[in-house]
Amino acid sequence: MYLLQHEREADRDDGHAAGQQVSLYVQRGCSFCAAAQRLLQARAVAFRAYDITDDSRTREELSRRTGLTLPQIFIDDEPIGGFDGLQRLDRDGRLRALAPTTRKDGQ
């Protein structure tokens, strides 16, 4: 699948651990996409955002795989849905579990 290939290539580029890879597919001008990114940043969750505004191939694959609503968020290649799904994870406390642990020196 192209989508999975796209994510694996990105993993090699930035060294994200495969065990907790968070991928976010967004489109320019999408307020829910921006809100999802802000929430992940506020919770210190590392993620990889893919702007698919001009990427018809990825949009088509997302549509087949999940139905096309944006953002689409994947954790370890499992679709969790859009911003509503992300908010549910946050309310349940599961989003914070994706953040790296704080070092002893508070950093």
Secondary structure in CASP SS format (residue, H / E / C, confidence):
PFRMAT SS
TARGET T0000
AUTHOR 0000-0000-0000
METHOD secondary structure of the structure
MODEL  1
M C 1.00
Y H 1.00
L H 1.00
L H 1.00
Q H 1.00
H H 1.00
E H 1.00
R H 1.00
E H 1.00
A H 1.00
D H 1.00
R H 1.00
D H 1.00
D H 1.00
G C 1.00
H C 1.00
A C 1.00
A H 1.00
G H 1.00
Q H 1.00
Q C 1.00
V E 1.00
S E 1.00
L E 1.00
Y E 1.00
V E 1.00
Q C 1.00
R C 1.00
G C 1.00
C C 1.00
S H 1.00
F H 1.00
C H 1.00
A H 1.00
A H 1.00
A H 1.00
Q H 1.00
R H 1.00
L H 1.00
L H 1.00
Q H 1.00
A H 1.00
R C 1.00
A C 1.00
V C 1.00
A C 1.00
F C 1.00
R E 1.00
A E 1.00
Y E 1.00
D E 1.00
I C 1.00
T C 1.00
D C 1.00
D C 1.00
S H 1.00
R H 1.00
T H 1.00
R H 1.00
E H 1.00
E H 1.00
L H 1.00
S H 1.00
R H 1.00
R H 1.00
T H 1.00
G C 1.00
L C 1.00
T C 1.00
L C 1.00
P C 1.00
Q E 1.00
I E 1.00
F E 1.00
I E 1.00
D C 1.00
D C 1.00
E E 1.00
P E 1.00
I E 1.00
G E 1.00
G C 1.00
F H 1.00
D H 1.00
G H 1.00
L H 1.00
Q H 1.00
R H 1.00
L H 1.00
D H 1.00
R H 1.00
D C 1.00
G C 1.00
R C 1.00
L C 1.00
R H 1.00
A H 1.00
L H 1.00
A C 1.00
P C 1.00
T C 1.00
T C 1.00
R C 1.00
K C 1.00
D C 1.00
G C 1.00
Q C 1.00
END
